[in-house]
Amino acid sequence: MVFWSILCAVVALIGLGLLTTGIALNDMDTMWMVFVGFFLFVTFVICTLLFWKQARLLHQMFKGKNLLAHWIYSKEKAVLHAEGEKSRRGKMNLVLWLIIAGFVVFFSLLFVLFGKMDEEETLLFLSIMGGVLLICGIAAWFAPIIAERKMKRSVPEVFVGETAAWAFGEFDIWKSAMTRFKNASLKHIESPEEEIFGAGAARKIEIVYEQMQRYGYQERTVLIPVPVGKEKEAEEVVRRILEANSAGL
């Protein structure tokens, strides 16, 4: 998180440099510098503040502040968890990509049939839409693979707080300006796929929240396997999470 905060701050400074240079030159040919610089500066200042806040919250959790649970798993169980998460996320991403593909095809047909474009413009438009669809497909395919590798390389432990969790190298925060908390519950692990995910655990904590994306809020689910013997502690964790986040529901 600190790395991303610094990176965003650097980009924001670059944007500020472009903005001030464009204003200083005061020429029509350099107006693009003003617009691009302003966009970069505002966007990445916001990103810097968001990442810095997340880094601070994560540091506090590691220090034990507002920490509800800290569970450590065996490396073998962490690997099983990563494989289960890869399978689950892969299926979710496939469904999401098919939905996006449906919209792209539908609106592309509308533009081709009713838009006043010649053959060259039509080919260019379809190429752009096809490229967008291809990029989305590549992202949907590789995202679960990257997440799996990250989980396998990370320390097999979980930090759970009232408003955030660090699980197997991934950080989720469900109470911020860009997220909306929905629910937290303690559930039994039943299906064979969940048994792989649970890595021997009998129960799981499920936290559901919505995260602001480019096209609106998208639902995200955090799944945390409960170590054997920690069921009572997990019940208290869920109760505390609901208590801390119920005000916004």
BELUR-V357299 format. One record per residue. RES is the residue in one letter. SS is DSSP state (H for helix, E for strand, C for the rest). PHI is phi in whole degrees, 0 to 359 (* if undefined). OMEGA is omega in whole degrees, 0 to 359 (none if undefined). Layout:
BEGIN
res | ss | phi | omega
RES | SS | PHI | OMEGA
RES | SS | PHI | OMEGA
END
This chain:
BEGIN
res | ss | phi | omega
M | C | * | 178
V | H | 297 | 178
F | H | 301 | 181
W | H | 293 | 177
S | H | 298 | 180
I | H | 294 | 180
L | H | 299 | 179
C | H | 296 | 179
A | H | 296 | 179
V | H | 296 | 179
V | H | 296 | 178
A | H | 297 | 177
L | H | 294 | 176
I | H | 297 | 177
G | H | 298 | 178
L | H | 296 | 178
G | H | 297 | 178
L | H | 297 | 182
L | H | 298 | 181
T | H | 292 | 178
T | H | 295 | 179
G | H | 298 | 179
I | H | 293 | 181
A | H | 294 | 180
L | H | 289 | 175
N | C | 51 | 182
D | C | 229 | 179
M | H | 298 | 181
D | H | 289 | 180
T | H | 249 | 179
M | H | 296 | 178
W | H | 298 | 179
M | H | 295 | 179
V | H | 294 | 183
F | H | 292 | 180
V | H | 295 | 180
G | H | 298 | 179
F | H | 297 | 180
F | H | 299 | 181
L | H | 296 | 183
F | H | 297 | 183
V | H | 296 | 183
T | H | 299 | 187
F | H | 276 | 169
V | H | 293 | 177
I | H | 299 | 179
C | H | 298 | 179
T | H | 299 | 180
L | H | 295 | 180
L | H | 295 | 180
F | H | 293 | 180
W | H | 294 | 178
K | H | 297 | 179
Q | H | 294 | 179
A | H | 297 | 179
R | H | 295 | 179
L | H | 296 | 180
L | H | 295 | 179
H | H | 298 | 179
Q | H | 295 | 178
M | H | 297 | 179
F | H | 298 | 179
K | C | 276 | 178
G | C | 99 | 180
K | C | 282 | 182
N | C | 56 | 180
L | E | 270 | 181
L | E | 264 | 182
A | E | 204 | 174
H | E | 225 | 184
W | E | 245 | 179
I | E | 245 | 183
Y | C | 246 | 174
S | C | 287 | 181
K | H | 298 | 180
E | H | 297 | 180
K | H | 292 | 178
A | H | 295 | 178
V | H | 295 | 177
L | H | 298 | 178
H | H | 300 | 180
A | H | 298 | 179
E | H | 293 | 178
G | H | 295 | 178
E | H | 295 | 178
K | H | 299 | 180
S | H | 295 | 181
R | H | 296 | 182
R | H | 291 | 178
G | H | 299 | 179
K | H | 293 | 179
M | H | 297 | 180
N | H | 293 | 178
L | H | 296 | 179
V | H | 298 | 180
L | H | 297 | 180
W | H | 294 | 178
L | H | 296 | 177
I | H | 295 | 178
I | H | 298 | 179
A | H | 299 | 179
G | H | 298 | 178
F | H | 295 | 181
V | H | 298 | 180
V | H | 296 | 182
F | H | 299 | 182
F | H | 288 | 176
S | H | 295 | 178
L | H | 298 | 179
L | H | 299 | 181
F | H | 293 | 181
V | H | 291 | 184
L | H | 283 | 187
F | H | 244 | 178
G | C | 279 | 181
K | C | 268 | 181
M | C | 237 | 175
D | C | 278 | 185
E | H | 297 | 181
E | H | 294 | 179
E | H | 294 | 179
T | H | 296 | 179
L | H | 296 | 179
L | H | 296 | 180
F | H | 298 | 180
L | H | 295 | 178
S | H | 295 | 179
I | H | 296 | 181
M | H | 295 | 177
G | H | 295 | 177
G | H | 296 | 177
V | H | 299 | 180
L | H | 295 | 179
L | H | 294 | 179
I | H | 297 | 178
C | H | 297 | 180
G | H | 293 | 178
I | H | 297 | 179
A | H | 296 | 180
A | H | 295 | 182
W | H | 284 | 187
F | H | 274 | 183
A | H | 303 | 178
P | H | 295 | 180
I | H | 293 | 179
I | H | 296 | 179
A | H | 297 | 180
E | H | 298 | 180
R | H | 297 | 179
K | H | 296 | 180
M | H | 295 | 182
K | H | 292 | 181
R | H | 277 | 185
S | C | 280 | 175
V | C | 291 | 184
P | C | 285 | 181
E | E | 215 | 182
V | E | 227 | 171
F | E | 246 | 181
V | E | 243 | 178
G | E | 246 | 181
E | C | 289 | 185
T | C | 236 | 183
A | E | 200 | 178
A | E | 211 | 172
W | E | 248 | 185
A | E | 233 | 176
F | C | 54 | 176
G | C | 88 | 179
E | E | 243 | 183
F | E | 250 | 177
D | E | 234 | 176
I | E | 232 | 186
W | C | 248 | 175
K | C | 227 | 180
S | C | 203 | 181
A | C | 293 | 185
M | C | 252 | 183
T | E | 226 | 177
R | E | 225 | 180
F | E | 289 | 179
K | E | 244 | 184
N | E | 194 | 172
A | E | 221 | 183
S | E | 207 | 177
L | E | 249 | 186
K | E | 234 | 175
H | E | 279 | 174
I | C | 271 | 188
E | C | 239 | 186
S | C | 285 | 178
P | H | 303 | 180
E | H | 295 | 179
E | H | 290 | 177
E | H | 295 | 175
I | H | 294 | 179
F | H | 298 | 184
G | H | 289 | 177
A | C | 54 | 177
G | C | 98 | 179
A | C | 285 | 180
A | C | 264 | 183
R | E | 224 | 181
K | E | 217 | 170
I | E | 266 | 180
E | E | 242 | 179
I | E | 243 | 183
V | E | 244 | 176
Y | E | 213 | 178
E | E | 249 | 183
Q | E | 238 | 180
M | E | 292 | 176
Q | E | 239 | 183
R | C | 300 | 184
Y | C | 252 | 178
G | E | 112 | 181
Y | E | 284 | 176
Q | E | 235 | 183
E | E | 284 | 177
R | E | 228 | 180
T | E | 241 | 176
V | E | 258 | 180
L | E | 246 | 182
I | E | 235 | 177
P | E | 293 | 180
V | E | 268 | 179
P | C | 301 | 179
V | C | 301 | 182
G | C | 94 | 181
K | C | 252 | 184
E | H | 297 | 180
K | H | 296 | 177
E | H | 297 | 179
A | H | 295 | 178
E | H | 299 | 179
E | H | 292 | 177
V | H | 299 | 180
V | H | 297 | 179
R | H | 299 | 180
R | H | 294 | 179
I | H | 295 | 178
L | H | 298 | 180
E | H | 295 | 183
A | H | 285 | 186
N | H | 246 | 185
S | H | 287 | 183
A | H | 297 | 182
G | H | 272 | 182
L | C | 274 | none
END
